[in-house]
Amino acid sequence: MKCIIVDDEPLAIEILESYAAKLDNLEIAGTFRNALAAFTFLQENTVDVIFLDIQMPRLSGIDFLKTLKNPPKVIFTTAFREYALEGFDLEVTDYLLKPISFERFLKAVSKVQSPQMTSPPPPAEPRDSYVYFKVDKKMIKTRIADILYIESIKDYVKVRTPDKEIITQQKISYLEESLPRETFLRIHRSFIINVDRVDAYSATEIEIGKHSLPIGRNYKQEVLDALSKNVF
């Protein structure tokens, strides 16, 4: 689907661009700081979706929409609730209130997809797979996505999940190489974390639930670079 973003706030455009970039089935055909520029673009180009702010100088999003004879799907993006009723009277597909979360953005995009269109790609398979850890004479099945963190204890490792603690004879370096690198991050000589499970972090520690884990000095820059990718 081709889309354009019309918003007079540069930060709002950047956020929507970053969200759209995560979806393989959404292509940004243009971004515009005012509705008149978008109107000119649409005279010679067609798109499937418009992400449209309402309060803009010279021409509001609502007035702009009224000028389009055969408008594409429209998703309003605004900080003001009071325009919701008028928006739905204009048969817009969705009405997103700022600040817009990625989850809410994704839900709006799904409303404009036809059944033939490709859905957003599912998470990589390793995140939903299982591994087995040997404990005494048993093999304990553990869902990779449930692993909170891994702690090294000499020749053993402790694997922490929300509901259990598994201690198995294994080298942490082996698990670092074996687990999905897009999900698991070494933060200390003794700790590997599941990035998806991080609740908070600072320059010195990671918080996962009630657990606080130190960031090693030699790992600090790599850890902060990896975690800062999703900072807004």
Buried (B, 14 or more C-beta within 10 A) or exposed (E): BBBBBBBBBEEBBBBBEEBBEEBEEBBBBBBBBBBBBBBEBBEEEEBBBBBBBBBBEEBBBBEBBEEEEEBBBBBBBBEEEEBBEBBEEBEBBBBBEBEBEBEBBBEBBEEBBEEEEEEBEEEEEBBEEEBEBEEEEEEBEBEBBBBBBBBBEEEEBBBBBEEEEBBBEBEBEEBBEEBBEEBBBBBBEBBBBBBEBBEEBEEEBBBBEEBEBEBBEEBBEBBBEBBEEEEE
